[in-house]
Amino acid sequence: MVLCPVIGKLLHKHVVLASASPRRQEILSNAGLRFEVVPSRFKEKLCKASFPTPSAYAVETAKQKALEVARRMHQKDLRAPDVVIGADTIVTIGGLILEKPVDKQDAYRMLSRLNGKEHSVFTGVVIVHCSDRDGRLHTEVLDFYEETTVKFSELSEELLWEYIDSGEPMDKAGGYGIQALGGMLVEHVRGDFLNVVGFPLNHFCKKLAQLYCPPCPGDAWGAERDSIPAVDTFEDLSDVEGGGGSDPAWGDRGSCGGEEAGAAPPPAPGPRDTDLNGAVEEKRPPFPTGLLELMEGFKASKALFTACKLNVFDVLRDQGPLKAVDIARKINASVRGTGRLLEACAALGLLHKTDAGYSNTEAADLHLVSDGAHSLHGLAVYNDSHVWDLFTHLDLAARDGAEQARGAAGMKADRLFQSAETTLLFMRAMHGLSKLTARDVATAFDLSRFTSACDLGGCTGALAHELAREYPRLQVTVFDLPDIIEHARAFQPDGQRTEHIRFVPGDFFTDALPRAQLYVLSRVLHDWPDDRVHHLLTRISSCCEPGGGVLVAEAAAMEEEEAAAAAAARRRGLQPLGALLLGAGRPRSARELGQLLRRHGFRDVRVAPAGDLLRVVLGTRAAP
Ligand SMILES: Cc1cn([C@H]2C[C@H](O)[C@@H](COP(=O)(O)OP(=O)(O)OP(=O)(O)O)O2)c(=O)[nH]c1=O
């Protein structure tokens, strides 16, 4: 027996579920649908940053999954199924889209993010109607999505790992399965439970009802007619040239009882839709979640910067968990203001909030305290005090050029060295960033053939230390402006071997470069315009012996297919603005960097990724 009459409408059709998900298969067969399972081979690698909302991403992925199956089946048998159903489930939190974890660490990262918080689960669904026209596939796509909100309890590390070790998270979006062990992690659910499990059955049935049982005046359900309405909800993706007409096989769709098939003019397309009860509802555009998040994003940054500046994370690392009133006392701030700031930090996932009070998340303990080995506190403070001001004048920079914007923000052309304090602020920011990426840069290539290196613009020596640690034979010279070198001593790590590192003051555009087999330019070139870059590379090339090398590390603009991670793509997208405001430089792609090195006499140019952030290009000096 089939409970839902609309499911029955599909019984005589060849229906294909383009999904390997056992959950979807179970939900649909429990509902009485008969279908063939043909898992899609579409790789889920659409660029998330290019979608205005997470739901749009899920719908597009579902569409591509289903269309891939329709095309493959049509190609193979020259006969596509009647209907292909595709779906994609994602978990979103704080603007981030979580799919299936790639390994246990990834699952841990996802579950820690969800821990104690509310998140959304979106499933995008498409129903593709296929037909063959003169040997060519004709498709009409109906899509929709469903959102369900899920709240996780506060979970201990031990419990998270026990859950991860059960193996359950690995094939599930967000790293959990609410229908099994993962149900124990969940405090409450708002919305369709089956949507979380992978398929919003209720919404699916409503859509089928709209398609196959159009409402007619005085007949709210119209369930008996075997027709479908004028499908103005369909997107025509036909590969038939000039296609756009509907499949004649769909016959008299849109006609209501009493009117002759085909005689009734199709209802005029418009921004209105009809619900199951025949009521007319306004068709609304997708909710612009992504846009709203962008509009509010600056507040999130400011909350993080402020908490860093007030040393909230230091206090909580040393003495947490603490109540807001105690934190306020320790940071010398008002109770009300501190309370609001702490709430914001907890909402942003920077702090945990429990009955015992506030405590740092793991990321805050690692990166937001002022003195840890992985601290990015200096970067937060620098962004807050310098970059923030500059960006408030972005309109000026866009209209009149960077100089005006810098002037308005009160920054001189040589912005760094107005005082020892600003130099130190800048160095702390760079030190944190360099330490974060130094290992990846040092190991992107095997540099063991070199015995001497010169890190040009090497600042605090963070990369130099990593190079010396990785290659015990290597002597490294850090070459930077005298103001920088003067303060570099304050950043030298205790107990780390320093005899292989020396600091030399100078300007790499004008002073003699120290002799070395390998010249390193880590995140230097993007600060400079083309003429300065050519000047610098000419100088390096003339110092470099044949067989010597140059190693360039940049947050290089990457080629399309490499731009996988949304966050990384966003960071790269913002680079040109930073370059506009902070200097006359610009980001350059890895390919462009390679061409630059070749132009200056370097051969055997190779590119390698250095973590999520950077690309490293290595060239070898050819004999002149
Ligand atoms: C959040 C959550 C997801 N899931 C599952 C549903 C989906 O199968 C999976 C999300 O990954 P999807 O990519 O949507 O689906 P899939 O890879 O399983 O199958 P296919 O791509 O072939 O369609 O996560 C649960 O089973 N329970 C849950 O609580």
The ligand as an ORCA input file, in Angstrom:
! r2SCAN-3c Opt
* xyz 0 1
  C      23.804     15.173      9.304
  C      23.577     13.758      8.833
  C      23.955     13.360      7.555
  N      23.757     12.074      7.148
  C      24.182     11.650      5.801
  C      23.132     11.858      4.714
  C      23.969     11.741      3.457
  O      24.036     10.362      3.082
  C      25.347     12.193      3.895
  C      25.715     13.510      3.266
  O      26.442     13.292      2.094
  P      25.867     13.511      0.639
  O      27.004     13.920     -0.217
  O      24.655     14.370      0.659
  O      25.374     12.049      0.211
  P      26.172     10.710      0.076
  O      27.613     10.942     -0.217
  O      25.859      9.820      1.249
  O      25.478     10.055     -1.191
  P      25.453     10.628     -2.698
  O      26.458     11.731     -2.847
  O      25.768      9.440     -3.548
  O      24.069     11.140     -2.895
  O      25.280     12.378      5.321
  C      23.170     11.135      7.991
  O      23.010      9.975      7.590
  N      22.780     11.531      9.224
  C      22.940     12.787      9.709
  O      22.563     13.078     10.865
*
